[in-house]
Amino acid sequence: MHMPAEARQKSRRYPRIGLPKGMTVAWQAGGARIVSRVATLGLGGLFIYTKQPASVGEVLKLVFDVPGGEVRARAVVCNIVSAKGMGVEFTAMQPDSRARLTQLLRRLQAL
């Protein structure tokens, strides 16, 4: 299912912020552990640059560092952009991870 970027942005509950400095995320799908760059980030999910995305609907384990600590989450792959990467939606996150992510996003929005 390929949806134009404008339609995806409108259908999101939370806006995503571009990350020009190139944050990384460690993600696990099945047995493979991979580290990739993050393109955009929001409270609802992120876009991961990867030439070998997981399948749509696959559940991932994510870990990434933010100021103040680590964010661990589970996410599901929502869409794939060929030769670019995959968009994932967070499905589970501990309250402390959510608080760190919220704090980072507030800082980024203020820039």
N, C-alpha and C positions, 0 to 999 in steps of 0.2 A: 504494500500500500504506500504509494508515494503521494505526499501532500505538499503543496507549495509552502515555502517558508513563511509567507505572510499568514496563511491559514493555520499553520501549526502554532505560530506565535499567538494568534487570537484564541485558539482553543486551549491554551495553557492556563492553568490556575495561577501560576506564578511567572513573572517575567524572567527571562534569562539574561545574564550579563556576559558580554564578551571578555575574555581574559587575555589581553595582549602580552602579558609577561610569561605566559605558557606554564601554567600549573600542571602537575602530573597527577595521575591516578593509577593505583595498582588495582587491577580487576581480575577476577577469577571466574571462569566459565568452565564447568566440568572440572577437569584436572589441570587445565592450563592456567598459569599465572603470568599476567602480562602487565607491563607498565607503559602507559600512553599519555600523550598530552591532552589536556582538556581545552576545548574551544570555547564553550559557553557553560555557565553555571547558574542555577537558580534553586529556590527552595524545593521545587518539584522534580528536578533532575539535572542532567548535564549532557553535553555532546562530547563524545570521545573520538579523537582522531585515531584511526586504525585502518590498516589495509586489509585486516582479517577480522571483521566484526563477528560477533556471536549472532545467532539466528534471532529473528523477531520472535518475541514471546519468551526467550530464554532468560532465566534468572541469574543475575550476577552478584558477586560479593565485591564491594568497593571499599578501598581505603585511600584517603588522601589527607595531606597535612594542610592545616590552616593555622594562622596565628592563634596561639592559645592551645594547640594540640592537634589531635587526630580526629578525623571523621570516618566512622565506619557505617556502612549502609548496605542494604540489599536493594537491588533495582531490577527492573525488567526492561528488555530491549523493546523500544516502541517503533523505531524506524531505522533504516539503513540507507546511507547515501553512498552509492557505489564509488569505490576507490578513494573515499574520504573518511568515513567513519560511521558511528551509530549514535542515535539519541536514546537515552535511557531515562526512565522515570523511577524515582525512589519509591520503594514499597514498604521499607521498614528502616527505622533509625532510632537509636537511643536518644532520650531527651538531652543528654549532655552534648552529643554530636550535633543535634538539631540546633542547640543554643550556639555552638561555635560557628556553625554554618550561617546562621542568621546574623551573627555579629560580623562575620566576614562580608556578607552581602551588603549590610548597611554601610560598612566602610567603603566598599567598591562603588556603591550608588552615590556616595557623597563626593567622589572624585570628579 
